Amino acid sequence: MARNPVTWLGSPTFPKAAHTALADTQLRQNLRKATGTIRARRAAAVAEMTDWEMLRVAGEQIKDDVLARLDTLLVQLEESVTARGGVVHWARDAEEANRIVLDLCRAENAREVVKVKSMATAEIGLNEALEAGGVQAVETDLAELIVQLGDDRPSHILVPAIHRNRSEIREIFQRRMGVEVSDEPADLAEAARTYLRRKFLTTKVAISGANFAVADTGSIVVLESEGNGRMCLTLPETLITVMGIEKLVPSWQDLEVFLQLLPRSSTAERMNPYTSVWTGVTPGDGPQKFHLVLIDNGRTATLTDSVGRQALRCIRCSACLNVCPVYERTGGQSYGSVYPGPIGAILTPQLVGDLTDPQAASLPYASSLCGACFEVCPVRIDIPSVLTHLRAEVVEAKGRTAESVAMAAAAWVFRESSRYEKAQKAGSLARFLARDGRITSLPWPGSRWTSSRDVPAPPAESFRAWWRKNRG
């Protein structure tokens, strides 16, 4: 199976990457401060909405309706876009999508393109594919630009450079832009603005993602907070939008629900600062060529899983990341994927489609199952349930292992009360290994446990034996 770019080549499994990240005190400090701030602001913004839970249910139902009628709605979207002067392209996987976009850039003789922040293009590894084909992609979202100039990887869906502090960003700008700048946010923003303005005014092709696409009108919607996206969507002559097939809403009335859910869940704003909508091509206004590239890349396969398919409801708000205790301590890069955090732990393995892959198979275990992610998800994705479902699939995909043999043996013991009582008596002998009521060291495989924690000494008498002696 060819590698799916949704995961980064050579990434270690989550436990190994997390072990490294936990030793980085600066990273943990940056994450704790950023996620804590975003979390508090989101809670305040949501508290203003008396009908928030009703909106969540509406969002869930609309998304489930889209997934149930996806084939019909996609055809409707294609017809609507085509009728308004756009061209729709279909891509089965990352390789096909990248080839389509590269061919479109070459058709316009473009050696450089500007990009709106897009998870879909990161998922398919578009920047790398364009560079290999002789086309330089310039990220215009401030955080994405920081990641790109720093030869780094993103660590958050909404704030890709959340793991960087102001001093680190200043050093990156001075080194890559060749300018002297302080670490004050206003100065850093001005340096980026000056650098990008030249790109906006000279680049003829832009590439964007899409937050939503309205099936009945063919309208594409992008939400952003900086205004750089608006420049990309209006100034170039050609606009190429890359979008996952699940990003549909049936109508403008349905879009209304998500324009309330997304800003408060992501940036903790009542309304998004820049909401850009375009429908095909308008003569004399904006790009005169519009291409929509619809990518599958594992989504159709995910749809076949009755439990896992709810991950496709995701609207990329990142609320689950900001409340996750695991993400707050390990950061997004530990997940080895474009999609970090709780949503990445359920979406990435399904898009990869190969649970025998050690890195993808480790992600469903990157959770304490505390349930905070489900409580904040604006479209009510039951992430804990999907995590446990995927863990079961990982075990099944592994086949016969030492763990599965041990579980089968335990099941055999538990099926018969006499066997269970004998096992209890045998287990009670471990108390002779205890010191001060605790066992600090066990032989393998018990050493896998005692290497990081103690085991309470088992009692000399089981509960069943005590009950029989005292209650008859």
C-alpha positions as CSV (number, residue, x, y, z in Angstrom):
1,M,0.0,0.0,0.0
2,A,1.4,3.4,-0.9
3,R,2.0,5.8,1.9
4,N,-0.9,8.2,2.6
5,P,0.6,11.7,3.2
6,V,-1.9,12.3,6.0
7,T,0.9,10.8,8.2
8,W,4.4,12.1,8.1
9,L,7.0,9.8,6.7
10,G,9.3,8.3,9.3
11,S,7.1,9.4,12.3
12,P,7.6,7.3,15.4
13,T,4.6,5.7,17.2
14,F,2.7,8.0,19.5
15,P,4.2,6.6,22.8
16,K,7.7,7.2,21.5
17,A,7.1,10.7,20.2
18,A,5.2,11.6,23.4
19,H,8.0,10.5,25.6
20,T,10.3,12.9,23.7
21,A,7.8,15.7,23.8
22,L,7.3,15.4,27.6
23,A,11.0,16.1,28.1
24,D,10.7,19.5,26.4
25,T,9.7,21.9,29.1
26,Q,9.5,24.9,26.8
27,L,7.0,23.1,24.6
28,R,4.9,22.2,27.5
29,Q,4.9,25.7,28.8
30,N,3.9,27.1,25.4
31,L,1.1,24.6,25.0
32,R,-0.3,25.0,28.5
33,K,-0.5,28.8,28.1
34,A,-2.0,28.7,24.7
35,T,-4.6,26.0,25.2
36,G,-5.6,27.4,28.5
37,T,-6.3,30.8,27.0
38,I,-8.2,29.5,24.1
39,R,-10.2,27.1,26.3
40,A,-11.3,29.8,28.7
41,R,-12.3,32.2,25.8
42,R,-14.3,29.5,24.1
43,A,-16.2,28.6,27.3
44,A,-17.1,32.3,27.7
45,A,-18.3,32.6,24.1
46,V,-20.4,29.5,24.2
47,A,-22.0,30.5,27.6
48,E,-23.6,33.4,25.8
49,M,-25.7,31.1,23.6
50,T,-28.8,29.8,25.3
51,D,-29.5,27.5,22.4
52,W,-26.0,26.1,22.1
53,E,-27.0,22.5,22.7
54,M,-29.8,22.8,20.1
55,L,-27.2,24.1,17.6
56,R,-24.9,21.2,18.3
57,V,-27.7,18.7,17.7
58,A,-28.7,20.5,14.5
59,G,-25.0,20.4,13.3
60,E,-24.9,16.7,14.1
61,Q,-28.1,16.0,12.2
62,I,-27.1,18.1,9.1
63,K,-23.7,16.4,8.9
64,D,-25.3,12.9,9.2
65,D,-27.8,13.8,6.5
66,V,-24.9,14.9,4.2
67,L,-23.0,11.7,4.8
68,A,-26.2,9.7,4.1
69,R,-26.8,11.5,0.8
70,L,-23.2,12.3,-0.1
71,D,-23.3,10.8,-3.7
72,T,-26.4,12.8,-4.6
73,L,-25.2,16.0,-3.1
74,L,-21.8,15.8,-4.7
75,V,-23.4,15.5,-8.2
76,Q,-25.6,18.5,-7.3
77,L,-22.5,20.5,-6.3
78,E,-20.7,19.6,-9.5
79,E,-23.7,20.7,-11.6
80,S,-24.0,24.0,-9.6
81,V,-20.3,24.9,-9.9
82,T,-20.2,24.0,-13.6
83,A,-23.3,26.1,-14.4
84,R,-21.6,29.1,-12.9
85,G,-18.4,28.9,-14.9
86,G,-16.2,26.7,-12.6
87,V,-14.5,23.4,-13.4
88,V,-14.8,20.4,-11.1
89,H,-12.1,17.7,-10.8
90,W,-12.4,14.4,-9.0
91,A,-9.4,12.9,-7.2
92,R,-9.4,9.4,-5.7
93,D,-6.3,9.9,-3.6
94,A,-3.5,12.3,-2.7
95,E,-1.4,11.4,-5.7
96,E,-4.2,12.1,-8.2
97,A,-5.1,15.4,-6.5
98,N,-1.5,16.6,-6.5
99,R,-1.2,15.8,-10.2
100,I,-4.3,17.7,-11.0
101,V,-3.2,20.8,-9.1
102,L,0.3,20.7,-10.6
103,D,-1.1,20.4,-14.1
104,L,-3.4,23.4,-13.5
105,C,-0.5,25.5,-12.3
106,R,1.7,24.5,-15.3
107,A,-1.2,25.4,-17.6
108,E,-1.0,28.9,-16.2
109,N,2.9,29.0,-16.4
110,A,2.9,29.6,-12.7
111,R,6.2,29.1,-10.9
112,E,4.9,30.4,-7.6
113,V,1.4,30.2,-6.0
114,V,-0.1,31.8,-2.8
115,K,-2.1,29.5,-0.5
116,V,-4.9,30.0,2.0
117,K,-4.6,27.9,5.1
118,S,-5.9,24.5,4.2
119,M,-5.9,21.2,6.1
120,A,-6.9,19.3,2.9
121,T,-3.8,20.4,1.0
122,A,-1.6,19.5,4.0
123,E,-3.3,16.1,4.2
124,I,-2.3,15.3,0.6
125,G,1.2,16.8,0.9
126,L,0.5,19.4,-1.9
127,N,3.3,21.8,-1.1
128,E,5.9,19.0,-1.4
129,A,4.4,17.8,-4.6
130,L,4.3,21.3,-6.1
131,E,7.9,21.9,-5.1
132,A,9.0,18.6,-6.7
133,G,7.2,19.8,-9.9
134,G,9.0,23.2,-9.9
135,V,6.2,25.3,-8.3
136,Q,6.8,27.1,-5.0
137,A,3.8,27.4,-2.7
138,V,3.8,30.4,-0.3
139,E,1.7,30.0,2.8
140,T,-0.1,33.3,3.7
141,D,-1.7,32.4,7.0
142,L,0.6,33.8,9.6
143,A,0.9,30.6,11.7
144,E,1.4,28.5,8.5
145,L,4.0,31.0,7.3
146,I,5.9,30.6,10.6
147,V,5.8,26.8,10.2
148,Q,6.9,27.0,6.5
149,L,9.8,29.5,7.1
150,G,10.9,27.5,10.1
151,D,11.1,24.2,8.1
152,D,8.8,22.9,10.8
153,R,5.6,20.8,11.0
154,P,2.2,22.1,12.3
155,S,1.1,21.1,15.7
156,H,-2.5,22.4,15.9
157,I,-5.4,22.5,13.5
158,L,-6.3,26.2,14.1
159,V,-2.9,27.5,15.3
160,P,-0.3,25.5,13.5
161,A,2.6,27.3,15.3
162,I,1.1,27.0,18.8
163,H,4.3,25.3,19.9
164,R,6.3,28.4,19.1
165,N,6.7,31.5,21.4
166,R,7.4,35.1,20.3
167,S,11.2,34.9,20.6
168,E,11.3,31.8,18.5
169,I,9.2,33.4,15.8
170,R,11.4,36.5,15.8
171,E,14.4,34.4,15.2
172,I,12.7,32.6,12.3
173,F,11.7,35.9,10.6
174,Q,15.1,37.4,11.0
175,R,16.8,34.4,9.5
176,R,14.4,33.7,6.6
177,M,13.1,37.2,5.8
178,G,16.4,39.0,6.4
179,V,14.8,41.8,8.5
180,E,15.4,43.2,11.9
181,V,12.3,42.8,14.0
182,S,11.4,42.8,17.7
183,D,9.3,40.0,19.4
184,E,6.3,42.3,19.8
185,P,3.2,40.8,18.1
186,A,2.5,44.0,16.2
187,D,6.0,44.1,14.8
188,L,6.0,40.4,13.9
189,A,2.6,40.9,12.1
190,E,3.9,43.9,10.2
191,A,7.0,42.0,9.0
192,A,4.8,39.2,7.7
193,R,2.4,41.7,6.1
194,T,5.2,43.4,4.2
195,Y,6.7,40.1,3.1
196,L,3.3,38.7,1.9
197,R,2.0,41.8,0.2
198,R,4.6,41.5,-2.6
199,K,3.5,37.9,-3.1
200,F,-0.2,38.9,-3.3
201,L,0.4,41.6,-6.0
202,T,2.6,39.4,-8.2
203,T,1.2,35.9,-8.1
204,K,-1.3,34.8,-10.7
205,V,-2.5,31.5,-9.1
206,A,-3.9,30.9,-5.6
207,I,-4.8,27.7,-3.9
208,S,-7.3,27.4,-1.1
209,G,-9.1,24.8,1.0
210,A,-12.8,25.1,1.9
211,N,-14.7,25.1,5.2
212,F,-18.0,24.4,3.5
213,A,-19.5,24.1,0.0
214,V,-23.2,24.7,-0.5
215,A,-24.6,22.0,-2.8
216,D,-27.6,23.8,-4.2
217,T,-25.8,27.0,-5.3
218,G,-22.2,25.7,-5.8
219,S,-20.9,28.4,-3.4
220,I,-17.6,27.8,-1.6
221,V,-17.0,29.2,1.9
222,V,-13.8,30.0,3.6
223,L,-13.6,31.4,7.2
224,E,-10.4,33.0,8.4
225,S,-9.3,35.7,10.9
226,E,-6.4,37.6,9.3
227,G,-7.6,38.8,5.9
228,N,-4.7,37.1,4.0
229,G,-7.2,34.5,2.7
230,R,-9.4,37.3,1.3
231,M,-6.3,38.6,-0.7
232,C,-5.7,35.1,-2.1
233,L,-9.3,34.6,-3.1
234,T,-9.7,37.9,-4.9
235,L,-6.4,39.1,-6.4
236,P,-5.0,36.2,-8.5
237,E,-6.3,35.4,-12.0
238,T,-6.8,31.7,-11.2
239,L,-8.2,30.1,-8.1
240,I,-7.8,26.4,-7.3
241,T,-9.8,25.0,-4.3
242,V,-9.0,21.6,-2.8
243,M,-11.8,20.2,-0.7
244,G,-12.6,16.9,1.0
245,I,-15.8,15.4,-0.3
246,E,-17.5,15.6,3.2
247,K,-17.3,19.4,3.5
248,L,-20.8,19.8,1.9
249,V,-23.9,21.4,3.3
250,P,-27.2,21.0,1.4
251,S,-28.3,24.6,1.5
252,W,-27.6,28.1,2.8
253,Q,-30.1,27.5,5.6
254,D,-27.9,24.7,6.8
255,L,-24.8,26.8,6.5
256,E,-26.4,29.2,9.0
257,V,-26.0,26.7,11.7
258,F,-22.3,26.2,11.1
259,L,-21.5,29.9,10.9
260,Q,-22.7,30.0,14.5
261,L,-21.0,26.8,15.7
262,L,-17.5,27.2,14.1
263,P,-16.4,30.7,15.2
264,R,-17.2,30.2,18.9
265,S,-15.7,26.7,18.9
266,S,-12.5,27.6,17.2
267,T,-11.4,31.2,17.8
268,A,-14.0,32.0,20.5
269,E,-15.5,34.8,18.4
270,R,-19.2,35.5,18.0
271,M,-18.7,35.9,14.2
272,N,-15.7,35.1,12.0
273,P,-13.8,38.3,11.0
274,Y,-13.5,37.2,7.4
275,T,-16.1,35.0,5.8
276,S,-15.4,34.7,2.0
277,V,-18.0,33.2,-0.3
278,W,-17.7,32.8,-4.0
279,T,-19.8,31.0,-6.6
280,G,-18.1,30.0,-9.8
281,V,-16.7,32.9,-11.9
282,T,-18.0,36.5,-12.0
283,P,-16.8,38.4,-15.2
284,G,-14.6,41.3,-14.2
285,D,-14.7,40.5,-10.5
286,G,-12.1,38.3,-8.8
287,P,-10.4,35.2,-10.4
288,Q,-11.6,34.5,-13.9
289,K,-10.7,30.8,-13.7
290,F,-12.0,28.6,-10.9
291,H,-11.2,25.0,-10.4
292,L,-12.7,22.8,-7.6
293,V,-10.7,19.6,-6.8
294,L,-12.8,17.1,-4.8
295,I,-10.7,14.6,-2.9
296,D,-11.7,11.2,-1.5
297,N,-8.4,10.0,0.0
298,G,-9.9,7.4,2.3
299,R,-13.2,9.1,3.0
300,T,-15.4,6.7,1.1
301,A,-13.8,3.8,3.0
302,T,-14.4,5.6,6.3
303,L,-18.1,5.9,5.4
304,T,-18.4,2.2,5.4
305,D,-17.7,2.0,9.2
306,S,-21.0,2.6,11.0
307,V,-19.2,3.8,14.1
308,G,-16.1,5.5,12.7
309,R,-17.9,7.5,10.0
310,Q,-18.9,10.1,12.5
311,A,-15.4,11.5,12.3
312,L,-16.4,12.9,8.9
313,R,-18.7,15.3,10.7
314,C,-15.6,17.2,11.8
315,I,-15.6,20.9,10.9
316,R,-11.9,21.4,11.9
317,C,-12.6,23.7,14.9
318,S,-9.9,22.3,17.1
319,A,-12.0,22.6,20.3
320,C,-11.2,19.0,21.2
321,L,-7.4,19.7,21.1
322,N,-7.7,22.6,23.5
323,V,-9.4,20.5,26.2
324,C,-7.4,17.3,25.8
325,P,-5.0,16.6,28.7
326,V,-2.9,14.4,26.4
327,Y,-2.5,17.0,23.7
328,E,-1.7,19.7,26.2
329,R,1.2,17.8,27.5
330,T,2.6,16.2,24.3
331,G,1.7,18.7,21.5
332,G,0.5,18.0,18.0
333,Q,3.7,16.8,16.4
334,S,3.6,13.7,18.6
335,Y,0.7,12.4,16.6
336,G,2.8,12.2,13.5
337,S,-0.1,13.4,11.4
338,V,-1.6,16.5,9.8
339,Y,-4.6,15.9,12.1
340,P,-3.4,16.0,15.7
341,G,-5.3,15.7,19.0
342,P,-8.4,13.6,19.7
343,I,-10.0,14.1,16.2
344,G,-6.7,13.1,14.6
345,A,-6.6,10.0,16.8
346,I,-9.8,8.8,15.2
347,L,-9.6,10.4,11.7
348,T,-6.0,9.6,10.7
349,P,-6.1,5.8,11.2
350,Q,-9.3,5.7,9.1
351,L,-7.9,7.8,6.3
352,V,-4.7,5.8,6.3
353,G,-6.8,2.6,6.1
354,D,-4.1,0.3,7.4
355,L,-4.3,-0.6,11.1
356,T,-1.2,-2.8,10.8
357,D,0.8,0.4,10.3
358,P,2.4,0.9,13.8
359,Q,2.2,4.6,13.8
360,A,-1.5,4.8,12.7
361,A,-2.4,1.9,15.0
362,S,-0.9,3.7,18.0
363,L,-3.1,6.8,17.7
364,P,-6.4,5.4,19.1
365,Y,-4.5,4.8,22.4
366,A,-3.4,8.5,22.6
367,S,-6.2,9.3,25.0
368,S,-7.3,9.0,28.6
369,L,-10.9,8.5,27.5
370,C,-11.9,11.4,29.8
371,G,-14.7,12.5,27.4
372,A,-13.9,16.2,27.4
373,C,-13.6,16.1,23.6
374,F,-17.1,14.9,23.2
375,E,-18.5,17.6,25.6
376,V,-17.0,20.5,23.5
377,C,-17.4,19.1,19.9
378,P,-19.8,21.4,18.1
379,V,-21.1,18.5,15.9
380,R,-21.2,15.9,18.8
381,I,-18.6,13.4,17.5
382,D,-18.5,10.8,20.2
383,I,-14.7,10.5,20.1
384,P,-14.3,8.2,23.1
385,S,-16.6,5.7,21.5
386,V,-14.8,5.8,18.2
387,L,-11.4,5.4,20.0
388,T,-12.5,2.2,21.8
389,H,-14.0,1.0,18.5
390,L,-10.7,1.6,16.7
391,R,-8.7,0.0,19.5
392,A,-10.7,-3.2,19.0
393,E,-10.0,-3.1,15.3
394,V,-6.3,-2.6,16.0
395,V,-6.3,-5.7,18.2
396,E,-8.1,-7.7,15.5
397,A,-5.7,-6.4,12.8
398,K,-2.7,-7.6,14.8
399,G,-4.0,-11.1,15.0
400,R,-2.6,-13.5,17.6
401,T,-0.3,-11.6,20.0
402,A,0.9,-12.2,23.5
403,E,-1.7,-9.7,24.7
404,S,-4.5,-11.5,22.8
405,V,-3.4,-14.9,24.2
406,A,-3.4,-13.4,27.7
407,M,-6.9,-12.0,27.3
408,A,-8.1,-15.3,25.9
409,A,-6.6,-17.1,29.0
410,A,-8.3,-14.6,31.3
411,A,-11.7,-15.1,29.6
412,W,-11.2,-18.9,30.0
413,V,-10.6,-18.4,33.8
414,F,-13.6,-16.0,34.2
415,R,-16.0,-18.4,32.5
416,E,-15.9,-20.9,35.4
417,S,-16.3,-19.9,39.1
418,S,-14.0,-22.7,40.3
419,R,-11.2,-21.7,38.0
420,Y,-11.7,-18.1,39.0
421,E,-11.4,-18.9,42.7
422,K,-8.2,-21.0,42.1
423,A,-6.7,-18.1,40.2
424,Q,-7.6,-15.7,43.1
425,K,-5.8,-18.0,45.6
426,A,-2.7,-18.3,43.3
427,G,-2.7,-14.5,42.8
428,S,-2.8,-13.9,46.6
429,L,0.7,-15.5,46.9
430,A,2.1,-12.3,45.3
431,R,1.6,-10.6,48.6
432,F,4.9,-12.2,49.7
433,L,6.7,-9.9,47.1
434,A,5.2,-6.8,48.8
435,R,7.0,-4.4,51.0
436,D,4.9,-2.0,53.1
437,G,1.8,-3.1,51.3
438,R,3.1,-2.5,47.8
439,I,4.8,-4.5,45.1
440,T,7.5,-2.4,43.4
441,S,9.0,-5.0,41.1
442,L,7.6,-7.9,39.1
443,P,9.2,-10.3,36.6
444,W,8.2,-9.9,32.9
445,P,5.6,-9.3,31.7
446,G,4.5,-7.7,35.0
447,S,7.6,-5.6,34.8
448,R,5.9,-3.5,32.1
449,W,3.6,-2.3,34.8
450,T,6.0,-1.9,37.8
451,S,8.6,-0.1,35.7
452,S,6.4,3.0,36.1
453,R,4.1,2.3,39.0
454,D,3.6,0.2,42.1
455,V,1.0,-2.6,42.5
456,P,-1.0,-2.8,45.8
457,A,-0.4,-6.1,47.6
458,P,-3.3,-8.5,47.1
459,P,-5.1,-9.5,50.3
460,A,-4.6,-12.9,51.9
461,E,-8.3,-13.6,51.6
462,S,-10.5,-12.9,48.6
463,F,-13.9,-11.2,49.0
464,R,-15.6,-14.4,48.0
465,A,-13.8,-16.3,50.7
466,W,-14.5,-13.6,53.3
467,W,-18.2,-13.6,52.3
468,R,-18.5,-17.4,52.6
469,K,-16.8,-17.4,56.0
470,N,-18.8,-14.5,57.5
471,R,-22.1,-14.7,55.7
472,G,-22.4,-18.4,54.8
